[in-house]
Amino acid sequence: QVQLLESGGGLVQPGGSLKLSCEASGNIFGRHVMGWYRQAPGKERELVAAFFDSGVKTYGDFVRGRFTISRVDAENTIYLQMSSLEPEDTAVYYCNFRTLDNRLEYWGQGTQVTVFS
């Protein structure tokens, strides 16, 4: 079992920045990937960014260099630094942990990000 504790969401004006964090605890072993997904009202959940245990990172096309995912292994924590936020970035952001064999997957409770004028 893996528990994911998210923090860092909130309200921000367009062009602003926010930093999300997700601390994982529990049985964190084996090949895995941690990342962030988001879901806006009426839309499907989509990948924002992912950080593989190999060090490879991947981002959703809409990120366009505005977000950076990072990881501190000693803390079992990933971060998502978001800059140049747009109203379209408004969504609930979810932390995700998945083993690479797809046998196990866990989600955080979600943190709301709202970008408003």
ZIJOBEL-V432157 format. One record per residue. N is the residue number from 1. RES is the residue in three letters. PSI is psi in radians with two decimals (* if undefined). OMEGA is omega in whole degrees, 0 to 359 (NA if undefined). NEAR is the number of other C-alpha atoms within 8 Angstrom. Layout:
# ZIJOBEL-V432157
N RES PSI OMEGA NEAR
N RES PSI OMEGA NEAR
This chain:
# ZIJOBEL-V432157
1 GLN 2.44 178 4
2 VAL 2.32 175 10
3 GLN 2.46 181 10
4 LEU 2.17 181 15
5 LEU 1.98 183 9
6 GLU 2.70 172 14
7 SER 2.86 172 8
8 GLY -0.06 178 9
9 GLY 3.04 178 10
10 GLY -2.86 180 9
11 LEU 2.45 180 8
12 VAL 2.63 177 12
13 GLN 2.76 177 10
14 PRO 2.41 183 11
15 GLY -0.15 182 8
16 GLY -3.09 184 9
17 SER 2.65 173 10
18 LEU 2.68 176 11
19 LYS 2.13 177 10
20 LEU 2.59 175 12
21 SER 2.67 179 11
22 CYS 2.02 179 12
23 GLU 2.22 178 11
24 ALA 2.48 176 11
25 SER 2.76 181 9
26 GLY -2.53 185 7
27 ASN 1.33 181 6
28 ILE 1.69 179 7
29 PHE 2.89 181 5
30 GLY 3.07 182 5
31 ARG 2.25 184 8
32 HIS 3.00 175 11
33 VAL 2.45 174 12
34 MET 2.54 183 13
35 GLY -3.06 180 13
36 TRP 2.37 171 13
37 TYR 2.87 175 13
38 ARG 2.71 178 12
39 GLN 2.08 176 11
40 ALA 2.74 180 10
41 PRO 2.25 178 5
42 GLY 0.07 182 4
43 LYS 2.83 178 6
44 GLU 2.74 176 6
45 ARG 2.39 182 8
46 GLU 2.68 179 8
47 LEU 2.30 172 11
48 VAL -0.95 181 11
49 ALA 2.64 179 13
50 ALA 2.58 182 13
51 PHE 1.88 180 14
52 PHE 2.68 181 10
53 ASP -0.27 176 9
54 SER -0.21 183 4
55 GLY -0.13 179 6
56 VAL 2.42 177 7
57 LYS 2.61 176 9
58 THR 2.62 183 7
59 TYR 2.67 172 9
60 GLY 2.66 183 9
61 ASP -0.55 184 5
62 PHE -0.21 183 4
63 VAL -0.76 174 9
64 ARG 0.74 174 6
65 GLY 0.09 184 5
66 ARG -0.43 184 9
67 PHE 2.65 176 10
68 THR 2.21 175 10
69 ILE 2.44 178 12
70 SER 2.94 185 8
71 ARG 2.41 173 9
72 VAL 1.79 186 8
73 ASP -0.67 182 6
74 ALA -0.42 181 5
75 GLU -0.02 186 6
76 ASN 0.73 186 10
77 THR 2.41 170 12
78 ILE 2.67 181 13
79 TYR 2.65 173 12
80 LEU 1.86 176 12
81 GLN 2.06 182 11
82 MET 2.24 179 12
83 SER 2.92 180 10
84 SER 0.81 183 9
85 LEU 2.54 182 14
86 GLU 2.74 177 10
87 PRO -0.55 179 10
88 GLU -0.22 177 5
89 ASP -0.09 178 9
90 THR 2.17 184 11
91 ALA 2.98 167 11
92 VAL 2.22 182 11
93 TYR 2.25 183 12
94 TYR 2.36 173 13
95 CYS 2.53 183 15
96 ASN 2.43 173 13
97 PHE 2.26 181 13
98 ARG 2.34 173 12
99 THR 2.59 186 12
100 LEU -0.30 175 8
101 ASP 0.06 178 6
102 ASN 0.30 181 7
103 ARG -0.51 182 7
104 LEU 2.42 178 7
105 GLU 2.39 181 9
106 TYR 2.63 180 10
107 TRP 2.56 170 10
108 GLY 3.11 184 11
109 GLN -0.26 179 9
110 GLY 2.56 177 9
111 THR 2.34 185 12
112 GLN 2.30 171 10
113 VAL 2.15 180 13
114 THR 2.15 179 11
115 VAL 2.03 186 14
116 PHE 2.69 178 8
117 SER * NA 5
